[in-house]
Amino acid sequence: MRTENEFILHFGEMGSRWGINRTVGQIYALLFLSEAPLCADDICERLGFSRSNVSMGLKELQAWRLVRRRDVPDDRREHFSTPDDLMTIVRTLVEERKRREIDPTLSKLRELEIEGQDASDYASARITELRQLIEELTNLYEDLARIETEKLRTLLKAGSTLSKLVTATGRVIPLRGGSDTKEAN
């Protein structure tokens, strides 16, 4: 029980760094560790939170698509759980962060490029450079999002090998741009 409590407290502390409040982080951690779906009353009792805080937290977690309502036989109350598959959770988190943070930033950068007649050449170039980088990262994300889970797990495990290969390739075959080109020359 001590390990579970520390995990729940840690998620609460990390919540503010991840853009959610402490209560929401702790609710999520409790649901994540629970074998069976929990109702709001169970969550209130276990965490000592008010019913209204738990209800608001569950709504926020549902908006993030991180918890799901579950039916429990012979119990009319709403119960909640997290997805069982960790990769599903990670994919959902990344997609939601992209939708809430990256997409609006990209839209604003595109808008600023169009309106950028009054910007200095330097400022305009920096905005364009940032937009291009974010678009490249977004394209990489979209490519990775299309990969089925088991293949993505294999790719993640091969990550350090790929990094070493790219570094070694850069020494043998100069790669365009970045520090690899400087090292190769």
C-alpha positions as CSV (number, residue, x, y, z in Angstrom):
1,M,0.0,0.0,0.0
2,R,2.9,2.4,0.7
3,T,4.2,2.1,-2.9
4,E,0.7,2.8,-4.2
5,N,0.3,5.8,-2.0
6,E,3.7,7.2,-3.1
7,F,2.8,6.7,-6.7
8,I,-0.5,8.5,-6.3
9,L,1.1,11.4,-4.4
10,H,3.8,11.7,-7.0
11,F,1.3,11.8,-9.8
12,G,-0.5,14.6,-7.9
13,E,2.8,16.5,-7.7
14,M,3.6,16.0,-11.3
15,G,0.1,17.0,-12.4
16,S,0.9,20.7,-12.3
17,R,4.0,20.2,-14.4
18,W,1.8,18.3,-17.0
19,G,-0.9,21.0,-17.1
20,I,-3.4,19.3,-14.7
21,N,-4.1,20.0,-11.1
22,R,-3.0,17.8,-8.2
23,T,-6.4,16.3,-7.6
24,V,-6.8,15.2,-11.2
25,G,-3.3,13.6,-11.2
26,Q,-4.1,11.7,-8.0
27,I,-7.5,10.5,-9.3
28,Y,-5.8,9.3,-12.5
29,A,-3.0,7.5,-10.6
30,L,-5.6,5.7,-8.4
31,L,-7.6,4.5,-11.4
32,F,-4.4,3.5,-13.2
33,L,-3.4,1.2,-10.3
34,S,-6.9,-0.2,-9.6
35,E,-7.6,-3.7,-11.0
36,A,-11.4,-3.0,-11.0
37,P,-13.3,0.1,-12.1
38,L,-14.0,2.6,-9.4
39,C,-17.0,4.8,-8.8
40,A,-16.8,8.4,-7.6
41,D,-17.7,7.3,-4.0
42,D,-14.8,4.8,-4.0
43,I,-12.4,7.5,-5.2
44,C,-13.6,10.0,-2.6
45,E,-13.2,7.5,0.2
46,R,-9.7,6.4,-0.9
47,L,-8.3,9.9,-1.6
48,G,-10.2,11.9,0.9
49,F,-11.5,14.4,-1.8
50,S,-14.9,16.0,-1.9
51,R,-17.5,14.6,-4.3
52,S,-17.4,17.8,-6.4
53,N,-13.6,17.7,-6.8
54,V,-13.8,14.0,-7.9
55,S,-16.6,14.7,-10.3
56,M,-14.8,17.6,-11.9
57,G,-11.6,15.6,-12.0
58,L,-13.3,12.7,-13.7
59,K,-14.8,15.1,-16.3
60,E,-11.4,16.5,-17.1
61,L,-9.9,13.0,-17.4
62,Q,-12.8,12.0,-19.7
63,A,-12.2,15.1,-21.8
64,W,-8.6,14.0,-22.1
65,R,-9.8,10.6,-23.1
66,L,-7.7,9.1,-20.3
67,V,-10.5,7.4,-18.4
68,R,-13.5,5.5,-19.6
69,R,-16.9,4.8,-18.0
70,R,-17.4,1.1,-17.2
71,D,-20.5,-0.8,-16.3
72,V,-20.4,-2.9,-13.2
73,P,-23.1,-5.6,-12.9
74,D,-25.7,-5.0,-10.3
75,D,-24.4,-1.4,-9.6
76,R,-26.2,1.6,-11.2
77,R,-23.4,4.0,-10.3
78,E,-20.9,5.1,-13.0
79,H,-17.5,3.4,-12.7
80,F,-14.3,4.5,-14.3
81,S,-11.0,2.9,-15.4
82,T,-8.0,3.6,-17.5
83,P,-7.1,1.7,-20.6
84,D,-5.2,-1.5,-19.9
85,D,-2.7,-1.0,-22.7
86,L,0.1,1.4,-21.7
87,M,0.7,2.3,-25.4
88,T,-2.9,3.3,-25.8
89,I,-2.5,5.7,-22.8
90,V,0.7,7.2,-24.2
91,R,-0.8,7.6,-27.7
92,T,-3.8,9.3,-26.2
93,L,-1.7,11.7,-24.1
94,V,0.5,12.6,-27.1
95,E,-2.5,13.1,-29.4
96,E,-4.3,15.3,-26.8
97,R,-1.2,17.4,-26.1
98,K,-0.7,17.8,-29.8
99,R,-4.3,18.8,-30.4
100,R,-4.3,21.3,-27.4
101,E,-0.8,22.7,-27.6
102,I,1.0,22.0,-30.9
103,D,-1.9,22.5,-33.4
104,P,-2.8,26.0,-32.1
105,T,0.8,27.1,-32.1
106,L,1.2,25.9,-35.6
107,S,-1.9,27.7,-36.7
108,K,-0.6,30.9,-35.0
109,L,2.8,30.6,-36.7
110,R,1.1,30.2,-40.1
111,E,-1.1,33.2,-39.4
112,L,2.0,35.3,-38.4
113,E,3.9,34.3,-41.6
114,I,1.0,35.6,-43.7
115,E,0.7,38.8,-41.7
116,G,4.5,39.1,-41.4
117,Q,5.0,42.1,-43.7
118,D,5.7,44.4,-40.8
119,A,8.2,42.0,-39.1
120,S,11.9,42.3,-39.6
121,D,13.5,39.9,-42.0
122,Y,15.2,38.2,-39.0
123,A,11.9,37.8,-37.0
124,S,10.1,36.6,-40.1
125,A,12.8,34.0,-40.9
126,R,12.7,32.8,-37.2
127,I,9.0,32.3,-37.3
128,T,9.2,30.4,-40.6
129,E,12.1,28.3,-39.3
130,L,10.0,27.4,-36.2
131,R,6.9,26.6,-38.2
132,Q,8.9,24.3,-40.5
133,L,10.5,22.5,-37.5
134,I,7.1,22.0,-35.8
135,E,5.6,20.8,-39.1
136,E,8.5,18.3,-39.5
137,L,8.0,17.0,-36.0
138,T,4.2,16.8,-36.5
139,N,4.8,14.8,-39.7
140,L,7.1,12.4,-37.8
141,Y,4.5,12.1,-35.1
142,E,1.7,11.3,-37.7
143,D,4.0,8.7,-39.3
144,L,4.6,7.1,-35.9
145,A,0.9,7.2,-35.0
146,R,0.1,5.1,-38.0
147,I,2.4,2.3,-36.9
148,E,0.6,-0.6,-35.2
149,T,1.4,-1.0,-31.5
150,E,3.6,-4.1,-31.6
151,K,5.7,-2.7,-34.4
152,L,6.0,0.6,-32.6
153,R,7.2,-1.2,-29.4
154,T,9.9,-2.9,-31.5
155,L,10.9,0.4,-33.0
156,L,11.1,2.0,-29.5
157,K,13.3,-0.9,-28.3
158,A,15.6,-0.3,-31.3
159,G,15.8,3.4,-30.7
160,S,19.4,3.5,-29.3
161,T,20.5,1.2,-32.1
162,L,19.0,3.5,-34.6
163,S,20.6,6.5,-33.0
164,K,24.0,4.9,-33.1
165,L,23.4,3.9,-36.8
166,V,22.5,7.5,-37.8
167,T,25.5,8.8,-35.9
168,A,27.8,6.3,-37.6
169,T,26.2,6.9,-41.0
170,G,26.8,10.6,-40.6
171,R,30.5,10.0,-40.3
172,V,30.6,7.8,-43.4
173,I,28.0,9.6,-45.5
174,P,27.6,13.3,-44.7
175,L,24.1,14.0,-43.7
176,R,22.6,17.4,-44.7
177,G,22.2,20.0,-42.0
178,G,22.7,19.8,-38.3
179,S,25.8,19.0,-36.3
180,D,26.3,15.6,-38.1
181,T,27.4,17.5,-41.2
182,K,30.0,19.5,-39.2
183,E,31.3,16.3,-37.6
184,A,31.6,14.5,-41.0
185,N,33.7,17.3,-42.5
